[in-house]
Amino acid sequence: MEEFLELKRRMEEERPVPWTQLPDIALYMDQIISFMPRQLIHFDESEALTSAMVNNYIKDGLVPRAEGKRYGPIHLGYLTAVCALKKVLSVRDTGVLLAEGQKRGKSPEELYGYFCHALDRALENTAGALDENAEEKDLARMALDLALRSYADQLACQRILEILRPRTGEPEKKIKTKS
Protein backbone atom coordinates (compact mmCIF):
# COMPACT_ATOMS: atom_id res chain seq x y z
CA MET A 1 0.00 0.00 0.00
CA GLU A 2 3.06 2.26 0.06
CA GLU A 3 2.67 2.81 -3.69
CA PHE A 4 -0.95 3.87 -3.17
CA LEU A 5 -0.02 6.35 -0.43
CA GLU A 6 2.79 7.69 -2.62
CA LEU A 7 0.25 8.27 -5.41
CA LYS A 8 -2.01 10.21 -3.05
CA ARG A 9 0.89 12.26 -1.69
CA ARG A 10 2.16 13.17 -5.14
CA MET A 11 -1.32 14.16 -6.31
CA GLU A 12 -1.67 16.40 -3.27
CA GLU A 13 1.76 18.02 -3.52
CA GLU A 14 3.30 18.02 -7.00
CA ARG A 15 2.39 20.90 -9.31
CA PRO A 16 3.90 22.70 -12.30
CA VAL A 17 5.94 25.73 -11.33
CA PRO A 18 4.13 29.07 -11.48
CA TRP A 19 4.77 31.30 -14.50
CA THR A 20 7.07 33.54 -12.48
CA GLN A 21 9.30 30.55 -11.72
CA LEU A 22 9.61 29.32 -15.29
CA PRO A 23 13.13 29.95 -16.61
CA ASP A 24 13.13 33.40 -18.19
CA ILE A 25 16.32 32.81 -20.15
CA ALA A 26 16.31 31.28 -23.59
CA LEU A 27 16.66 27.50 -23.44
CA TYR A 28 17.82 25.07 -26.09
CA MET A 29 15.89 21.92 -26.96
CA ASP A 30 17.94 19.63 -24.68
CA GLN A 31 17.30 22.00 -21.76
CA ILE A 32 13.58 21.98 -22.50
CA ILE A 33 13.58 18.18 -22.57
CA SER A 34 15.36 17.99 -19.20
CA PHE A 35 13.10 20.65 -17.61
CA MET A 36 9.71 19.25 -18.64
CA PRO A 37 9.64 16.06 -16.48
CA ARG A 38 9.51 18.32 -13.41
CA GLN A 39 6.30 19.94 -14.60
CA LEU A 40 3.87 16.99 -14.40
CA ILE A 41 3.49 13.81 -12.38
CA HIS A 42 5.02 10.80 -14.13
CA PHE A 43 5.31 7.18 -13.06
CA ASP A 44 6.88 5.83 -16.22
CA GLU A 45 9.93 6.90 -18.23
CA SER A 46 8.11 6.01 -21.46
CA GLU A 47 6.11 9.23 -21.02
CA ALA A 48 9.21 11.39 -21.50
CA LEU A 49 9.01 14.31 -23.90
CA THR A 50 11.32 14.08 -26.90
CA SER A 51 12.61 16.68 -29.32
CA ALA A 52 10.59 15.00 -32.10
CA MET A 53 7.42 15.45 -30.02
CA VAL A 54 8.20 19.14 -29.44
CA ASN A 55 8.81 19.63 -33.17
CA ASN A 56 5.51 17.89 -33.98
CA TYR A 57 3.61 20.07 -31.48
CA ILE A 58 5.11 23.14 -33.16
CA LYS A 59 4.29 21.79 -36.62
CA ASP A 60 0.71 21.05 -35.49
CA GLY A 61 0.36 24.60 -34.17
CA LEU A 62 0.01 23.64 -30.50
CA VAL A 63 3.22 25.39 -29.44
CA PRO A 64 4.66 28.58 -30.95
CA ARG A 65 7.79 28.38 -33.05
CA ALA A 66 11.09 28.85 -31.26
CA GLU A 67 12.93 32.11 -31.66
CA GLY A 68 15.95 30.78 -33.48
CA LYS A 69 16.66 27.60 -31.58
CA ARG A 70 15.73 29.11 -28.24
CA TYR A 71 12.64 28.50 -26.16
CA GLY A 72 11.23 30.66 -23.37
CA PRO A 73 8.46 30.63 -20.77
CA ILE A 74 5.75 30.75 -23.43
CA HIS A 75 7.02 27.49 -24.91
CA LEU A 76 7.31 25.84 -21.49
CA GLY A 77 3.78 26.91 -20.61
CA TYR A 78 2.28 25.52 -23.79
CA LEU A 79 4.35 22.33 -23.56
CA THR A 80 3.17 21.75 -19.99
CA ALA A 81 -0.47 22.05 -21.06
CA VAL A 82 0.01 19.92 -24.18
CA CYS A 83 1.82 17.17 -22.24
CA ALA A 84 -1.03 16.96 -19.72
CA LEU A 85 -3.84 17.20 -22.25
CA LYS A 86 -2.36 14.66 -24.67
CA LYS A 87 -3.16 11.98 -22.10
CA VAL A 88 -6.88 12.52 -22.67
CA LEU A 89 -7.35 14.56 -25.85
CA SER A 90 -6.35 14.30 -29.47
CA VAL A 91 -3.94 16.84 -30.94
CA ARG A 92 -6.90 18.38 -32.79
CA ASP A 93 -8.96 18.80 -29.62
CA THR A 94 -5.99 20.17 -27.70
CA GLY A 95 -5.58 22.72 -30.48
CA VAL A 96 -9.24 23.71 -30.18
CA LEU A 97 -8.83 24.41 -26.46
CA LEU A 98 -5.62 26.39 -26.89
CA ALA A 99 -7.08 28.40 -29.77
CA GLU A 100 -10.16 29.27 -27.69
CA GLY A 101 -7.96 30.84 -25.04
CA GLN A 102 -6.23 32.94 -27.66
CA LYS A 103 -9.53 34.00 -29.25
CA ARG A 104 -10.52 35.46 -25.93
CA GLY A 105 -7.41 37.63 -25.94
CA LYS A 106 -5.73 35.87 -23.04
CA SER A 107 -1.96 36.15 -22.76
CA PRO A 108 0.13 32.98 -22.51
CA GLU A 109 0.75 33.86 -18.85
CA GLU A 110 -3.00 34.10 -18.15
CA LEU A 111 -3.69 30.85 -20.01
CA TYR A 112 -0.94 29.07 -18.10
CA GLY A 113 -2.25 30.46 -14.80
CA TYR A 114 -5.74 29.15 -15.56
CA PHE A 115 -4.33 25.79 -16.65
CA CYS A 116 -2.33 25.44 -13.41
CA HIS A 117 -5.34 26.44 -11.30
CA ALA A 118 -7.63 23.97 -13.09
CA LEU A 119 -5.01 21.20 -12.83
CA ASP A 120 -4.61 21.93 -9.11
CA ARG A 121 -8.38 21.58 -8.57
CA ALA A 122 -8.50 18.34 -10.56
CA LEU A 123 -5.56 16.80 -8.69
CA GLU A 124 -6.99 17.86 -5.32
CA ASN A 125 -10.39 16.36 -6.19
CA THR A 126 -8.88 13.08 -7.28
CA ALA A 127 -6.50 12.91 -4.32
CA GLY A 128 -9.51 13.54 -2.06
CA ALA A 129 -11.22 10.48 -3.56
CA LEU A 130 -8.26 8.30 -2.55
CA ASP A 131 -8.94 7.04 0.96
CA GLU A 132 -5.61 6.80 2.76
CA ASN A 133 -7.12 4.17 5.07
CA ALA A 134 -8.08 1.97 2.12
CA GLU A 135 -6.95 -1.62 2.08
CA GLU A 136 -5.84 -3.60 -0.92
CA LYS A 137 -9.35 -5.06 -1.27
CA ASP A 138 -10.67 -1.48 -1.82
CA LEU A 139 -8.36 -0.63 -4.71
CA ALA A 140 -10.44 -2.21 -7.49
CA ARG A 141 -13.56 -0.35 -6.33
CA MET A 142 -11.66 2.95 -6.20
CA ALA A 143 -10.19 2.33 -9.66
CA LEU A 144 -13.68 1.60 -11.03
CA ASP A 145 -15.08 4.78 -9.45
CA LEU A 146 -12.24 6.83 -10.96
CA ALA A 147 -12.67 5.17 -14.37
CA LEU A 148 -16.41 5.91 -14.41
CA ARG A 149 -15.80 9.50 -13.37
CA SER A 150 -13.28 9.74 -16.23
CA TYR A 151 -15.88 8.28 -18.60
CA ALA A 152 -18.46 10.88 -17.57
CA ASP A 153 -15.92 13.72 -17.78
CA GLN A 154 -14.76 12.48 -21.20
CA LEU A 155 -18.35 12.42 -22.51
CA ALA A 156 -18.95 15.99 -21.41
CA CYS A 157 -15.54 17.16 -22.67
CA GLN A 158 -15.99 15.63 -26.13
CA ARG A 159 -19.45 17.14 -26.54
CA ILE A 160 -18.23 20.59 -25.50
CA LEU A 161 -15.30 20.31 -27.93
CA GLU A 162 -17.72 19.41 -30.72
CA ILE A 163 -19.63 22.60 -29.95
CA LEU A 164 -16.41 24.65 -29.95
CA ARG A 165 -14.87 23.19 -33.13
CA PRO A 166 -14.99 25.50 -36.11
CA ARG A 167 -17.99 24.56 -38.21
CA THR A 168 -16.91 26.51 -41.26
CA GLY A 169 -14.23 24.05 -42.27
CA GLU A 170 -11.53 26.71 -42.06
CA PRO A 171 -8.13 25.48 -40.90
CA GLU A 172 -7.37 25.80 -37.22
CA LYS A 173 -5.26 28.77 -36.17
CA LYS A 174 -1.64 28.34 -35.22
CA ILE A 175 -0.50 29.46 -31.78
CA LYS A 176 0.91 32.97 -31.95
CA THR A 177 3.80 34.10 -29.80
CA LYS A 178 2.71 36.96 -27.58
CA SER A 179 4.61 38.11 -24.52
Secondary structure in CASP SS format (residue, H / E / C, confidence):
PFRMAT SS
TARGET T0000
AUTHOR 0000-0000-0000
METHOD secondary structure of the structure
MODEL  1
M C 1.00
E H 1.00
E H 1.00
F H 1.00
L H 1.00
E H 1.00
L H 1.00
K H 1.00
R H 1.00
R H 1.00
M H 1.00
E H 1.00
E H 1.00
E C 1.00
R C 1.00
P C 1.00
V C 1.00
P C 1.00
W H 1.00
T H 1.00
Q H 1.00
L C 1.00
P C 1.00
D C 1.00
I C 1.00
A C 1.00
L E 1.00
Y C 1.00
M H 1.00
D H 1.00
Q H 1.00
I H 1.00
I H 1.00
S H 1.00
F H 1.00
M H 1.00
P H 1.00
R H 1.00
Q C 1.00
L C 1.00
I C 1.00
H C 1.00
F C 1.00
D C 1.00
E H 1.00
S H 1.00
E H 1.00
A C 1.00
L C 1.00
T C 1.00
S H 1.00
A H 1.00
M H 1.00
V H 1.00
N H 1.00
N H 1.00
Y H 1.00
I H 1.00
K H 1.00
D C 1.00
G C 1.00
L C 1.00
V C 1.00
P C 1.00
R C 1.00
A C 1.00
E E 1.00
G C 1.00
K C 1.00
R E 1.00
Y E 1.00
G C 1.00
P H 1.00
I H 1.00
H H 1.00
L H 1.00
G H 1.00
Y H 1.00
L H 1.00
T H 1.00
A H 1.00
V H 1.00
C H 1.00
A H 1.00
L H 1.00
K C 1.00
K C 1.00
V C 1.00
L C 1.00
S C 1.00
V H 1.00
R H 1.00
D H 1.00
T H 1.00
G H 1.00
V H 1.00
L H 1.00
L H 1.00
A H 1.00
E H 1.00
G H 1.00
Q H 1.00
K H 1.00
R C 1.00
G C 1.00
K C 1.00
S C 1.00
P H 1.00
E H 1.00
E H 1.00
L H 1.00
Y H 1.00
G H 1.00
Y H 1.00
F H 1.00
C H 1.00
H H 1.00
A H 1.00
L H 1.00
D H 1.00
R H 1.00
A H 1.00
L H 1.00
E H 1.00
N H 1.00
T H 1.00
A H 1.00
G H 1.00
A C 1.00
L C 1.00
D C 1.00
E C 1.00
N C 1.00
A C 1.00
E C 1.00
E H 1.00
K H 1.00
D H 1.00
L H 1.00
A H 1.00
R H 1.00
M H 1.00
A H 1.00
L H 1.00
D H 1.00
L H 1.00
A H 1.00
L H 1.00
R H 1.00
S H 1.00
Y H 1.00
A H 1.00
D H 1.00
Q H 1.00
L H 1.00
A H 1.00
C H 1.00
Q H 1.00
R H 1.00
I H 1.00
L H 1.00
E H 1.00
I H 1.00
L H 1.00
R C 1.00
P C 1.00
R C 1.00
T C 1.00
G C 1.00
E C 1.00
P C 1.00
E C 1.00
K C 1.00
K C 1.00
I C 1.00
K C 1.00
T C 1.00
K C 1.00
S C 1.00
END
